[in-house]
Amino acid sequence: MLAAPLMIGCDVRNLDSDTREILTNRELIALDQDPLGKQGYRVSRNGFCEVWKKPLAGGEWGVALFNRDNKHQMARGHWSDLEITGRYRIQDTGSHEDRGESSSEVAADLDPHGSTVYRLTPA
């Protein structure tokens, strides 16, 4: 989300499978290194939940939902908070699954201190 150089400060030979999956996720890397080069930023905070957005090339958006609480939370990114309109196809970059289309919001039930990142493509 921050358009930052990708660096890791540990011995990659000793990564657990979950960490390796995150660090080698091509969809997340593509979102971070999008050719538009814009940095993401927080657009809303509701209690312990935060919503961030990042403009991407071709009219797409990256949207990250964060839960900073010690318990499960439902996080929602409403189009009004994201300052977007229209219908978007929602791609979950973590699970690599298509989450359908929406013209109003993205949402996720997040584990404690969990997050998810979506790529929104105009439908």
Backbone as XML, in Angstrom:
<?xml version="1.0"?>
<chain id="A" units="angstrom">
  <residue number="1" name="MET">
    <atom name="N" x="0.818" y="-1.200" z="0.000"/>
    <atom name="CA" x="0.000" y="0.000" z="0.000"/>
    <atom name="C" x="0.859" y="1.261" z="0.000"/>
  </residue>
  <residue number="2" name="LEU">
    <atom name="N" x="2.095" y="1.164" z="0.457"/>
    <atom name="CA" x="2.899" y="2.366" z="0.628"/>
    <atom name="C" x="3.857" y="2.642" z="-0.531"/>
  </residue>
  <residue number="3" name="ALA">
    <atom name="N" x="3.831" y="1.851" z="-1.591"/>
    <atom name="CA" x="4.697" y="2.063" z="-2.750"/>
    <atom name="C" x="6.157" y="2.144" z="-2.330"/>
  </residue>
  <residue number="4" name="ALA">
    <atom name="N" x="6.548" y="1.309" z="-1.386"/>
    <atom name="CA" x="7.895" y="1.329" z="-0.838"/>
    <atom name="C" x="8.733" y="0.212" z="-1.452"/>
  </residue>
  <residue number="5" name="PRO">
    <atom name="N" x="10.049" y="0.369" z="-1.428"/>
    <atom name="CA" x="10.910" y="-0.743" z="-1.863"/>
    <atom name="C" x="10.626" y="-1.970" z="-1.010"/>
  </residue>
  <residue number="6" name="LEU">
    <atom name="N" x="10.724" y="-3.131" z="-1.608"/>
    <atom name="CA" x="10.450" y="-4.369" z="-0.890"/>
    <atom name="C" x="11.759" y="-4.938" z="-0.369"/>
  </residue>
  <residue number="7" name="MET">
    <atom name="N" x="11.861" y="-5.029" z="0.946"/>
    <atom name="CA" x="13.065" y="-5.560" z="1.589"/>
    <atom name="C" x="12.641" y="-6.490" z="2.719"/>
  </residue>
  <residue number="8" name="ILE">
    <atom name="N" x="13.463" y="-7.473" z="3.007"/>
    <atom name="CA" x="13.215" y="-8.362" z="4.132"/>
    <atom name="C" x="14.507" y="-8.466" z="4.935"/>
  </residue>
  <residue number="9" name="GLY">
    <atom name="N" x="14.381" y="-8.463" z="6.238"/>
    <atom name="CA" x="15.553" y="-8.462" z="7.098"/>
    <atom name="C" x="15.709" y="-9.733" z="7.905"/>
  </residue>
  <residue number="10" name="CYS">
    <atom name="N" x="15.510" y="-10.880" z="7.267"/>
    <atom name="CA" x="15.692" y="-12.141" z="7.967"/>
    <atom name="C" x="16.265" y="-13.162" z="6.987"/>
  </residue>
  <residue number="11" name="ASP">
    <atom name="N" x="16.647" y="-14.297" z="7.511"/>
    <atom name="CA" x="17.177" y="-15.375" z="6.686"/>
    <atom name="C" x="16.010" y="-16.062" z="5.966"/>
  </residue>
  <residue number="12" name="VAL">
    <atom name="N" x="15.912" y="-15.873" z="4.671"/>
    <atom name="CA" x="14.774" y="-16.403" z="3.911"/>
    <atom name="C" x="14.737" y="-17.928" z="3.905"/>
  </residue>
  <residue number="13" name="ARG">
    <atom name="N" x="15.812" y="-18.577" z="4.251"/>
    <atom name="CA" x="15.819" y="-20.047" z="4.297"/>
    <atom name="C" x="15.011" y="-20.572" z="5.476"/>
  </residue>
  <residue number="14" name="ASN">
    <atom name="N" x="14.711" y="-19.692" z="6.452"/>
    <atom name="CA" x="14.018" y="-20.130" z="7.660"/>
    <atom name="C" x="12.602" y="-19.585" z="7.778"/>
  </residue>
  <residue number="15" name="LEU">
    <atom name="N" x="12.006" y="-19.123" z="6.691"/>
    <atom name="CA" x="10.648" y="-18.579" z="6.739"/>
    <atom name="C" x="9.627" y="-19.701" z="6.895"/>
  </residue>
  <residue number="16" name="ASP">
    <atom name="N" x="8.607" y="-19.469" z="7.747"/>
    <atom name="CA" x="7.507" y="-20.426" z="7.796"/>
    <atom name="C" x="6.651" y="-20.239" z="6.550"/>
  </residue>
  <residue number="17" name="SER">
    <atom name="N" x="5.791" y="-21.174" z="6.266"/>
    <atom name="CA" x="5.021" y="-21.156" z="5.007"/>
    <atom name="C" x="4.083" y="-19.949" z="4.912"/>
  </residue>
  <residue number="18" name="ASP">
    <atom name="N" x="3.479" y="-19.535" z="6.030"/>
    <atom name="CA" x="2.582" y="-18.374" z="6.000"/>
    <atom name="C" x="3.347" y="-17.107" z="5.629"/>
  </residue>
  <residue number="19" name="THR">
    <atom name="N" x="4.504" y="-16.907" z="6.248"/>
    <atom name="CA" x="5.314" y="-15.720" z="5.951"/>
    <atom name="C" x="5.810" y="-15.758" z="4.513"/>
  </residue>
  <residue number="20" name="ARG">
    <atom name="N" x="6.248" y="-16.919" z="4.052"/>
    <atom name="CA" x="6.716" y="-17.056" z="2.665"/>
    <atom name="C" x="5.598" y="-16.713" z="1.679"/>
  </residue>
  <residue number="21" name="GLU">
    <atom name="N" x="4.369" y="-17.166" z="1.963"/>
    <atom name="CA" x="3.228" y="-16.869" z="1.079"/>
    <atom name="C" x="2.980" y="-15.372" z="0.990"/>
  </residue>
  <residue number="22" name="ILE">
    <atom name="N" x="3.029" y="-14.679" z="2.116"/>
    <atom name="CA" x="2.810" y="-13.233" z="2.119"/>
    <atom name="C" x="3.908" y="-12.522" z="1.327"/>
  </residue>
  <residue number="23" name="LEU">
    <atom name="N" x="5.152" y="-12.882" z="1.583"/>
    <atom name="CA" x="6.280" y="-12.183" z="0.963"/>
    <atom name="C" x="6.450" y="-12.475" z="-0.518"/>
  </residue>
  <residue number="24" name="THR">
    <atom name="N" x="5.861" y="-13.573" z="-0.996"/>
    <atom name="CA" x="5.986" y="-13.916" z="-2.418"/>
    <atom name="C" x="4.661" y="-13.775" z="-3.171"/>
  </residue>
  <residue number="25" name="ASN">
    <atom name="N" x="3.677" y="-13.150" z="-2.543"/>
    <atom name="CA" x="2.361" y="-12.980" z="-3.159"/>
    <atom name="C" x="2.461" y="-11.981" z="-4.316"/>
  </residue>
  <residue number="26" name="ARG">
    <atom name="N" x="2.372" y="-12.475" z="-5.531"/>
    <atom name="CA" x="2.541" y="-11.640" z="-6.727"/>
    <atom name="C" x="1.488" y="-10.541" z="-6.828"/>
  </residue>
  <residue number="27" name="GLU">
    <atom name="N" x="0.270" y="-10.815" z="-6.374"/>
    <atom name="CA" x="-0.783" y="-9.795" z="-6.426"/>
    <atom name="C" x="-0.485" y="-8.628" z="-5.479"/>
  </residue>
  <residue number="28" name="LEU">
    <atom name="N" x="-0.002" y="-8.942" z="-4.268"/>
    <atom name="CA" x="0.361" y="-7.884" z="-3.326"/>
    <atom name="C" x="1.572" y="-7.095" z="-3.813"/>
  </residue>
  <residue number="29" name="ILE">
    <atom name="N" x="2.554" y="-7.798" z="-4.370"/>
    <atom name="CA" x="3.741" y="-7.123" z="-4.898"/>
    <atom name="C" x="3.341" y="-6.200" z="-6.046"/>
  </residue>
  <residue number="30" name="ALA">
    <atom name="N" x="2.478" y="-6.680" z="-6.943"/>
    <atom name="CA" x="2.029" y="-5.854" z="-8.068"/>
    <atom name="C" x="1.285" y="-4.618" z="-7.578"/>
  </residue>
  <residue number="31" name="LEU">
    <atom name="N" x="0.479" y="-4.769" z="-6.549"/>
    <atom name="CA" x="-0.238" y="-3.624" z="-6.000"/>
    <atom name="C" x="0.741" y="-2.623" z="-5.384"/>
  </residue>
  <residue number="32" name="ASP">
    <atom name="N" x="1.700" y="-3.108" z="-4.616"/>
    <atom name="CA" x="2.690" y="-2.228" z="-3.992"/>
    <atom name="C" x="3.540" y="-1.515" z="-5.040"/>
  </residue>
  <residue number="33" name="GLN">
    <atom name="N" x="3.899" y="-2.217" z="-6.093"/>
    <atom name="CA" x="4.811" y="-1.681" z="-7.108"/>
    <atom name="C" x="4.070" y="-1.196" z="-8.355"/>
  </residue>
  <residue number="34" name="ASP">
    <atom name="N" x="2.808" y="-0.848" z="-8.229"/>
    <atom name="CA" x="2.002" y="-0.384" z="-9.358"/>
    <atom name="C" x="2.708" y="0.758" z="-10.101"/>
  </residue>
  <residue number="35" name="PRO">
    <atom name="N" x="2.659" y="0.756" z="-11.443"/>
    <atom name="CA" x="3.380" y="1.772" z="-12.215"/>
    <atom name="C" x="2.943" y="3.210" z="-11.965"/>
  </residue>
  <residue number="36" name="LEU">
    <atom name="N" x="1.735" y="3.429" z="-11.435"/>
    <atom name="CA" x="1.319" y="4.792" z="-11.128"/>
    <atom name="C" x="2.216" y="5.403" z="-10.040"/>
  </residue>
  <residue number="37" name="GLY">
    <atom name="N" x="2.737" y="4.558" z="-9.145"/>
    <atom name="CA" x="3.701" y="5.005" z="-8.148"/>
    <atom name="C" x="3.134" y="5.819" z="-7.004"/>
  </residue>
  <residue number="38" name="LYS">
    <atom name="N" x="1.834" y="5.785" z="-6.805"/>
    <atom name="CA" x="1.204" y="6.553" z="-5.715"/>
    <atom name="C" x="1.191" y="5.741" z="-4.425"/>
  </residue>
  <residue number="39" name="GLN">
    <atom name="N" x="1.344" y="6.437" z="-3.324"/>
    <atom name="CA" x="1.318" y="5.812" z="-2.017"/>
    <atom name="C" x="-0.113" y="5.735" z="-1.495"/>
  </residue>
  <residue number="40" name="GLY">
    <atom name="N" x="-0.431" y="4.667" z="-0.757"/>
    <atom name="CA" x="-1.731" y="4.552" z="-0.122"/>
    <atom name="C" x="-1.803" y="5.402" z="1.136"/>
  </residue>
  <residue number="41" name="TYR">
    <atom name="N" x="-3.028" y="5.647" z="1.599"/>
    <atom name="CA" x="-3.232" y="6.451" z="2.802"/>
    <atom name="C" x="-4.546" y="6.060" z="3.460"/>
  </residue>
  <residue number="42" name="ARG">
    <atom name="N" x="-4.626" y="6.341" z="4.773"/>
    <atom name="CA" x="-5.832" y="6.010" z="5.526"/>
    <atom name="C" x="-6.955" y="6.967" z="5.148"/>
  </residue>
  <residue number="43" name="VAL">
    <atom name="N" x="-8.143" y="6.390" z="4.887"/>
    <atom name="CA" x="-9.305" y="7.216" z="4.556"/>
    <atom name="C" x="-10.353" y="7.211" z="5.661"/>
  </residue>
  <residue number="44" name="SER">
    <atom name="N" x="-10.323" y="6.210" z="6.530"/>
    <atom name="CA" x="-11.273" y="6.211" z="7.644"/>
    <atom name="C" x="-10.761" y="5.333" z="8.777"/>
  </residue>
  <residue number="45" name="ARG">
    <atom name="N" x="-11.288" y="5.653" z="9.945"/>
    <atom name="CA" x="-10.988" y="4.876" z="11.152"/>
    <atom name="C" x="-12.266" y="4.809" z="11.954"/>
  </residue>
  <residue number="46" name="ASN">
    <atom name="N" x="-12.686" y="3.584" z="12.269"/>
    <atom name="CA" x="-13.897" y="3.373" z="13.053"/>
    <atom name="C" x="-13.525" y="2.455" z="14.209"/>
  </residue>
  <residue number="47" name="GLY">
    <atom name="N" x="-13.326" y="3.030" z="15.388"/>
    <atom name="CA" x="-12.860" y="2.239" z="16.519"/>
    <atom name="C" x="-11.464" y="1.713" z="16.233"/>
  </residue>
  <residue number="48" name="PHE">
    <atom name="N" x="-11.320" y="0.394" z="16.262"/>
    <atom name="CA" x="-10.026" y="-0.227" z="16.011"/>
    <atom name="C" x="-9.808" y="-0.593" z="14.545"/>
  </residue>
  <residue number="49" name="CYS">
    <atom name="N" x="-10.777" y="-0.313" z="13.686"/>
    <atom name="CA" x="-10.663" y="-0.671" z="12.274"/>
    <atom name="C" x="-10.250" y="0.539" z="11.433"/>
  </residue>
  <residue number="50" name="GLU">
    <atom name="N" x="-9.355" y="0.284" z="10.492"/>
    <atom name="CA" x="-8.896" y="1.322" z="9.575"/>
    <atom name="C" x="-9.115" y="0.858" z="8.140"/>
  </residue>
  <residue number="51" name="VAL">
    <atom name="N" x="-9.380" y="1.828" z="7.261"/>
    <atom name="CA" x="-9.506" y="1.582" z="5.830"/>
    <atom name="C" x="-8.491" y="2.472" z="5.123"/>
  </residue>
  <residue number="52" name="TRP">
    <atom name="N" x="-7.689" y="1.867" z="4.265"/>
    <atom name="CA" x="-6.693" y="2.583" z="3.474"/>
    <atom name="C" x="-7.002" y="2.389" z="2.004"/>
  </residue>
  <residue number="53" name="LYS">
    <atom name="N" x="-6.621" y="3.377" z="1.191"/>
    <atom name="CA" x="-6.786" y="3.229" z="-0.255"/>
    <atom name="C" x="-5.514" y="3.662" z="-0.960"/>
  </residue>
  <residue number="54" name="LYS">
    <atom name="N" x="-5.333" y="3.120" z="-2.145"/>
    <atom name="CA" x="-4.172" y="3.436" z="-2.967"/>
    <atom name="C" x="-4.634" y="3.510" z="-4.413"/>
  </residue>
  <residue number="55" name="PRO">
    <atom name="N" x="-4.435" y="4.660" z="-5.072"/>
    <atom name="CA" x="-4.786" y="4.739" z="-6.489"/>
    <atom name="C" x="-3.824" y="3.900" z="-7.319"/>
  </residue>
  <residue number="56" name="LEU">
    <atom name="N" x="-4.374" y="3.186" z="-8.294"/>
    <atom name="CA" x="-3.583" y="2.322" z="-9.174"/>
    <atom name="C" x="-3.766" y="2.757" z="-10.624"/>
  </residue>
  <residue number="57" name="ALA">
    <atom name="N" x="-2.852" y="2.342" z="-11.462"/>
    <atom name="CA" x="-2.943" y="2.644" z="-12.887"/>
    <atom name="C" x="-4.237" y="2.066" z="-13.460"/>
  </residue>
  <residue number="58" name="GLY">
    <atom name="N" x="-4.750" y="2.693" z="-14.488"/>
    <atom name="CA" x="-5.932" y="2.180" z="-15.186"/>
    <atom name="C" x="-7.237" y="2.376" z="-14.447"/>
  </residue>
  <residue number="59" name="GLY">
    <atom name="N" x="-7.291" y="3.297" z="-13.478"/>
    <atom name="CA" x="-8.542" y="3.550" z="-12.766"/>
    <atom name="C" x="-8.877" y="2.528" z="-11.697"/>
  </residue>
  <residue number="60" name="GLU">
    <atom name="N" x="-7.928" y="1.670" z="-11.349"/>
    <atom name="CA" x="-8.143" y="0.680" z="-10.303"/>
    <atom name="C" x="-7.750" y="1.279" z="-8.947"/>
  </residue>
  <residue number="61" name="TRP">
    <atom name="N" x="-8.131" y="0.555" z="-7.892"/>
    <atom name="CA" x="-7.818" y="0.986" z="-6.524"/>
    <atom name="C" x="-7.351" y="-0.204" z="-5.712"/>
  </residue>
  <residue number="62" name="GLY">
    <atom name="N" x="-6.397" y="0.027" z="-4.822"/>
    <atom name="CA" x="-6.065" y="-0.924" z="-3.781"/>
    <atom name="C" x="-6.762" y="-0.470" z="-2.519"/>
  </residue>
  <residue number="63" name="VAL">
    <atom name="N" x="-7.377" y="-1.393" z="-1.799"/>
    <atom name="CA" x="-8.064" y="-1.067" z="-0.546"/>
    <atom name="C" x="-7.626" y="-2.082" z="0.505"/>
  </residue>
  <residue number="64" name="ALA">
    <atom name="N" x="-7.129" y="-1.573" z="1.624"/>
    <atom name="CA" x="-6.715" y="-2.430" z="2.735"/>
    <atom name="C" x="-7.604" y="-2.159" z="3.935"/>
  </residue>
  <residue number="65" name="LEU">
    <atom name="N" x="-8.032" y="-3.233" z="4.577"/>
    <atom name="CA" x="-8.827" y="-3.164" z="5.799"/>
    <atom name="C" x="-7.979" y="-3.737" z="6.928"/>
  </residue>
  <residue number="66" name="PHE">
    <atom name="N" x="-7.842" y="-2.988" z="8.034"/>
    <atom name="CA" x="-7.023" y="-3.402" z="9.168"/>
    <atom name="C" x="-7.863" y="-3.471" z="10.432"/>
  </residue>
  <residue number="67" name="ASN">
    <atom name="N" x="-7.615" y="-4.502" z="11.247"/>
    <atom name="CA" x="-8.224" y="-4.629" z="12.563"/>
    <atom name="C" x="-7.099" y="-4.531" z="13.592"/>
  </residue>
  <residue number="68" name="ARG">
    <atom name="N" x="-7.060" y="-3.456" z="14.348"/>
    <atom name="CA" x="-6.005" y="-3.257" z="15.342"/>
    <atom name="C" x="-6.445" y="-3.699" z="16.746"/>
  </residue>
  <residue number="69" name="ASP">
    <atom name="N" x="-7.585" y="-4.379" z="16.828"/>
    <atom name="CA" x="-8.140" y="-4.815" z="18.110"/>
    <atom name="C" x="-7.664" y="-6.232" z="18.463"/>
  </residue>
  <residue number="70" name="ASN">
    <atom name="N" x="-7.898" y="-6.614" z="19.716"/>
    <atom name="CA" x="-7.567" y="-7.961" z="20.192"/>
    <atom name="C" x="-8.711" y="-8.952" z="19.997"/>
  </residue>
  <residue number="71" name="LYS">
    <atom name="N" x="-9.786" y="-8.522" z="19.335"/>
    <atom name="CA" x="-10.908" y="-9.420" z="19.052"/>
    <atom name="C" x="-11.345" y="-9.239" z="17.599"/>
  </residue>
  <residue number="72" name="HIS">
    <atom name="N" x="-12.149" y="-10.189" z="17.115"/>
    <atom name="CA" x="-12.660" y="-10.116" z="15.742"/>
    <atom name="C" x="-13.429" y="-8.815" z="15.537"/>
  </residue>
  <residue number="73" name="GLN">
    <atom name="N" x="-13.305" y="-8.258" z="14.359"/>
    <atom name="CA" x="-14.038" y="-7.042" z="14.001"/>
    <atom name="C" x="-14.494" y="-7.141" z="12.550"/>
  </residue>
  <residue number="74" name="MET">
    <atom name="N" x="-15.642" y="-6.555" z="12.268"/>
    <atom name="CA" x="-16.104" y="-6.396" z="10.894"/>
    <atom name="C" x="-15.613" y="-5.033" z="10.415"/>
  </residue>
  <residue number="75" name="ALA">
    <atom name="N" x="-14.796" y="-5.032" z="9.384"/>
    <atom name="CA" x="-14.288" y="-3.785" z="8.810"/>
    <atom name="C" x="-14.997" y="-3.538" z="7.487"/>
  </residue>
  <residue number="76" name="ARG">
    <atom name="N" x="-15.334" y="-2.271" z="7.226"/>
    <atom name="CA" x="-16.048" y="-1.909" z="6.008"/>
    <atom name="C" x="-15.420" y="-0.676" z="5.379"/>
  </residue>
  <residue number="77" name="GLY">
    <atom name="N" x="-15.228" y="-0.754" z="4.088"/>
    <atom name="CA" x="-14.761" y="0.391" z="3.320"/>
    <atom name="C" x="-15.880" y="0.855" z="2.406"/>
  </residue>
  <residue number="78" name="HIS">
    <atom name="N" x="-16.593" y="1.882" z="2.838"/>
    <atom name="CA" x="-17.708" y="2.410" z="2.052"/>
    <atom name="C" x="-17.172" y="3.285" z="0.915"/>
  </residue>
  <residue number="79" name="TRP">
    <atom name="N" x="-17.846" y="3.245" z="-0.208"/>
    <atom name="CA" x="-17.437" y="4.049" z="-1.358"/>
    <atom name="C" x="-17.332" y="5.522" z="-0.987"/>
  </residue>
  <residue number="80" name="SER">
    <atom name="N" x="-18.222" y="6.006" z="-0.108"/>
    <atom name="CA" x="-18.163" y="7.424" z="0.278"/>
    <atom name="C" x="-16.859" y="7.737" z="1.018"/>
  </residue>
  <residue number="81" name="ASP">
    <atom name="N" x="-16.383" y="6.823" z="1.872"/>
    <atom name="CA" x="-15.107" y="7.024" z="2.548"/>
    <atom name="C" x="-13.943" y="6.954" z="1.561"/>
  </residue>
  <residue number="82" name="LEU">
    <atom name="N" x="-14.057" y="6.061" z="0.589"/>
    <atom name="CA" x="-12.999" y="5.877" z="-0.410"/>
    <atom name="C" x="-13.036" y="6.961" z="-1.491"/>
  </residue>
  <residue number="83" name="GLU">
    <atom name="N" x="-14.108" y="7.753" z="-1.488"/>
    <atom name="CA" x="-14.316" y="8.810" z="-2.481"/>
    <atom name="C" x="-14.290" y="8.258" z="-3.905"/>
  </residue>
  <residue number="84" name="ILE">
    <atom name="N" x="-15.017" y="7.142" z="-4.076"/>
    <atom name="CA" x="-15.179" y="6.547" z="-5.403"/>
    <atom name="C" x="-16.661" y="6.318" z="-5.662"/>
  </residue>
  <residue number="85" name="THR">
    <atom name="N" x="-17.011" y="6.205" z="-6.909"/>
    <atom name="CA" x="-18.381" y="5.884" z="-7.301"/>
    <atom name="C" x="-18.318" y="4.831" z="-8.393"/>
  </residue>
  <residue number="86" name="GLY">
    <atom name="N" x="-19.423" y="4.158" z="-8.599"/>
    <atom name="CA" x="-19.505" y="3.174" z="-9.651"/>
    <atom name="C" x="-19.447" y="1.754" z="-9.119"/>
  </residue>
  <residue number="87" name="ARG">
    <atom name="N" x="-19.413" y="0.836" z="-10.057"/>
    <atom name="CA" x="-19.403" y="-0.588" z="-9.740"/>
    <atom name="C" x="-17.996" y="-1.130" z="-9.968"/>
  </residue>
  <residue number="88" name="TYR">
    <atom name="N" x="-17.510" y="-1.924" z="-8.994"/>
    <atom name="CA" x="-16.154" y="-2.466" z="-9.066"/>
    <atom name="C" x="-16.156" y="-3.966" z="-8.830"/>
  </residue>
  <residue number="89" name="ARG">
    <atom name="N" x="-15.293" y="-4.665" z="-9.570"/>
    <atom name="CA" x="-15.012" y="-6.070" z="-9.309"/>
    <atom name="C" x="-13.986" y="-6.100" z="-8.173"/>
  </residue>
  <residue number="90" name="ILE">
    <atom name="N" x="-14.178" y="-6.999" z="-7.206"/>
    <atom name="CA" x="-13.345" y="-7.051" z="-6.011"/>
    <atom name="C" x="-12.504" y="-8.319" z="-6.042"/>
  </residue>
  <residue number="91" name="GLN">
    <atom name="N" x="-11.188" y="-8.156" z="-6.068"/>
    <atom name="CA" x="-10.249" y="-9.277" z="-6.063"/>
    <atom name="C" x="-9.527" y="-9.289" z="-4.718"/>
  </residue>
  <residue number="92" name="ASP">
    <atom name="N" x="-9.607" y="-10.391" z="-3.992"/>
    <atom name="CA" x="-8.912" y="-10.554" z="-2.712"/>
    <atom name="C" x="-7.475" y="-10.983" z="-3.010"/>
  </residue>
  <residue number="93" name="THR">
    <atom name="N" x="-6.513" y="-10.110" z="-2.726"/>
    <atom name="CA" x="-5.127" y="-10.400" z="-3.083"/>
    <atom name="C" x="-4.505" y="-11.466" z="-2.185"/>
  </residue>
  <residue number="94" name="GLY">
    <atom name="N" x="-5.037" y="-11.662" z="-0.988"/>
    <atom name="CA" x="-4.492" y="-12.677" z="-0.087"/>
    <atom name="C" x="-4.920" y="-14.081" z="-0.451"/>
  </residue>
  <residue number="95" name="SER">
    <atom name="N" x="-6.197" y="-14.255" z="-0.721"/>
    <atom name="CA" x="-6.725" y="-15.582" z="-1.063"/>
    <atom name="C" x="-6.741" y="-15.824" z="-2.563"/>
  </residue>
  <residue number="96" name="HIS">
    <atom name="N" x="-6.483" y="-14.785" z="-3.346"/>
    <atom name="CA" x="-6.502" y="-14.855" z="-4.813"/>
    <atom name="C" x="-7.898" y="-15.188" z="-5.339"/>
  </residue>
  <residue number="97" name="GLU">
    <atom name="N" x="-8.922" y="-14.797" z="-4.595"/>
    <atom name="CA" x="-10.297" y="-15.102" z="-4.976"/>
    <atom name="C" x="-11.033" y="-13.861" z="-5.445"/>
  </residue>
  <residue number="98" name="ASP">
    <atom name="N" x="-11.919" y="-14.060" z="-6.400"/>
    <atom name="CA" x="-12.804" y="-13.005" z="-6.875"/>
    <atom name="C" x="-13.962" y="-12.914" z="-5.885"/>
  </residue>
  <residue number="99" name="ARG">
    <atom name="N" x="-14.183" y="-11.743" z="-5.322"/>
    <atom name="CA" x="-15.245" y="-11.539" z="-4.330"/>
    <atom name="C" x="-16.508" y="-10.926" z="-4.937"/>
  </residue>
  <residue number="100" name="GLY">
    <atom name="N" x="-16.604" y="-10.961" z="-6.262"/>
    <atom name="CA" x="-17.801" y="-10.440" z="-6.907"/>
    <atom name="C" x="-17.688" y="-8.962" z="-7.199"/>
  </residue>
  <residue number="101" name="GLU">
    <atom name="N" x="-18.834" y="-8.320" z="-7.298"/>
    <atom name="CA" x="-18.894" y="-6.898" z="-7.621"/>
    <atom name="C" x="-19.705" y="-6.157" z="-6.567"/>
  </residue>
  <residue number="102" name="SER">
    <atom name="N" x="-19.419" y="-4.857" z="-6.449"/>
    <atom name="CA" x="-20.172" y="-4.013" z="-5.526"/>
    <atom name="C" x="-20.202" y="-2.597" z="-6.066"/>
  </residue>
  <residue number="103" name="SER">
    <atom name="N" x="-21.236" y="-1.881" z="-5.685"/>
    <atom name="CA" x="-21.329" y="-0.456" z="-6.001"/>
    <atom name="C" x="-21.471" y="0.360" z="-4.717"/>
  </residue>
  <residue number="104" name="SER">
    <atom name="N" x="-21.087" y="-0.269" z="-3.568"/>
    <atom name="CA" x="-21.274" y="0.444" z="-2.301"/>
    <atom name="C" x="-20.151" y="0.273" z="-1.288"/>
  </residue>
  <residue number="105" name="GLU">
    <atom name="N" x="-19.541" y="-0.938" z="-1.181"/>
    <atom name="CA" x="-18.545" y="-1.147" z="-0.136"/>
    <atom name="C" x="-17.774" y="-2.442" z="-0.343"/>
  </residue>
  <residue number="106" name="VAL">
    <atom name="N" x="-16.656" y="-2.546" z="0.390"/>
    <atom name="CA" x="-15.959" y="-3.811" z="0.602"/>
    <atom name="C" x="-15.992" y="-4.051" z="2.105"/>
  </residue>
  <residue number="107" name="ALA">
    <atom name="N" x="-16.021" y="-5.315" z="2.505"/>
    <atom name="CA" x="-16.102" y="-5.628" z="3.921"/>
    <atom name="C" x="-15.396" y="-6.948" z="4.188"/>
  </residue>
  <residue number="108" name="ALA">
    <atom name="N" x="-14.938" y="-7.100" z="5.433"/>
    <atom name="CA" x="-14.299" y="-8.351" z="5.833"/>
    <atom name="C" x="-14.420" y="-8.520" z="7.336"/>
  </residue>
  <residue number="109" name="ASP">
    <atom name="N" x="-14.669" y="-9.769" z="7.759"/>
    <atom name="CA" x="-14.622" y="-10.131" z="9.166"/>
    <atom name="C" x="-13.167" y="-10.481" z="9.456"/>
  </residue>
  <residue number="110" name="LEU">
    <atom name="N" x="-12.480" y="-9.641" z="10.230"/>
    <atom name="CA" x="-11.043" y="-9.778" z="10.415"/>
    <atom name="C" x="-10.690" y="-10.353" z="11.778"/>
  </residue>
  <residue number="111" name="ASP">
    <atom name="N" x="-9.708" y="-11.249" z="11.774"/>
    <atom name="CA" x="-9.151" y="-11.782" z="13.011"/>
    <atom name="C" x="-8.513" y="-10.654" z="13.817"/>
  </residue>
  <residue number="112" name="PRO">
    <atom name="N" x="-8.248" y="-10.881" z="15.107"/>
    <atom name="CA" x="-7.516" y="-9.882" z="15.884"/>
    <atom name="C" x="-6.189" y="-9.534" z="15.200"/>
  </residue>
  <residue number="113" name="HIS">
    <atom name="N" x="-5.936" y="-8.259" z="15.040"/>
    <atom name="CA" x="-4.733" y="-7.732" z="14.395"/>
    <atom name="C" x="-4.593" y="-8.236" z="12.956"/>
  </residue>
  <residue number="114" name="GLY">
    <atom name="N" x="-5.721" y="-8.576" z="12.344"/>
    <atom name="CA" x="-5.720" y="-9.075" z="10.973"/>
    <atom name="C" x="-5.926" y="-7.964" z="9.960"/>
  </residue>
  <residue number="115" name="SER">
    <atom name="N" x="-5.720" y="-8.315" z="8.709"/>
    <atom name="CA" x="-5.918" y="-7.365" z="7.615"/>
    <atom name="C" x="-6.247" y="-8.134" z="6.346"/>
  </residue>
  <residue number="116" name="THR">
    <atom name="N" x="-6.748" y="-7.393" z="5.380"/>
    <atom name="CA" x="-6.963" y="-7.946" z="4.049"/>
    <atom name="C" x="-6.779" y="-6.809" z="3.051"/>
  </residue>
  <residue number="117" name="VAL">
    <atom name="N" x="-6.380" y="-7.180" z="1.833"/>
    <atom name="CA" x="-6.144" y="-6.192" z="0.787"/>
    <atom name="C" x="-6.912" y="-6.620" z="-0.447"/>
  </residue>
  <residue number="118" name="TYR">
    <atom name="N" x="-7.645" y="-5.669" z="-1.022"/>
    <atom name="CA" x="-8.424" y="-5.908" z="-2.222"/>
    <atom name="C" x="-7.915" y="-5.034" z="-3.374"/>
  </residue>
  <residue number="119" name="ARG">
    <atom name="N" x="-8.086" y="-5.542" z="-4.582"/>
    <atom name="CA" x="-7.889" y="-4.741" z="-5.795"/>
    <atom name="C" x="-9.280" y="-4.525" z="-6.381"/>
  </residue>
  <residue number="120" name="LEU">
    <atom name="N" x="-9.648" y="-3.254" z="-6.559"/>
    <atom name="CA" x="-10.936" y="-2.903" z="-7.147"/>
    <atom name="C" x="-10.714" y="-2.504" z="-8.593"/>
  </residue>
  <residue number="121" name="THR">
    <atom name="N" x="-11.425" y="-3.184" z="-9.496"/>
    <atom name="CA" x="-11.322" y="-2.910" z="-10.929"/>
    <atom name="C" x="-12.700" y="-2.469" z="-11.424"/>
  </residue>
  <residue number="122" name="PRO">
    <atom name="N" x="-12.784" y="-1.356" z="-12.162"/>
    <atom name="CA" x="-14.093" y="-0.936" z="-12.673"/>
    <atom name="C" x="-14.793" y="-2.074" z="-13.405"/>
  </residue>
  <residue number="123" name="ALA">
    <atom name="N" x="-16.063" y="-2.290" z="-13.063"/>
    <atom name="CA" x="-16.837" y="-3.396" z="-13.658"/>
    <atom name="C" x="-17.461" y="-2.957" z="-14.967"/>
  </residue>
</chain>
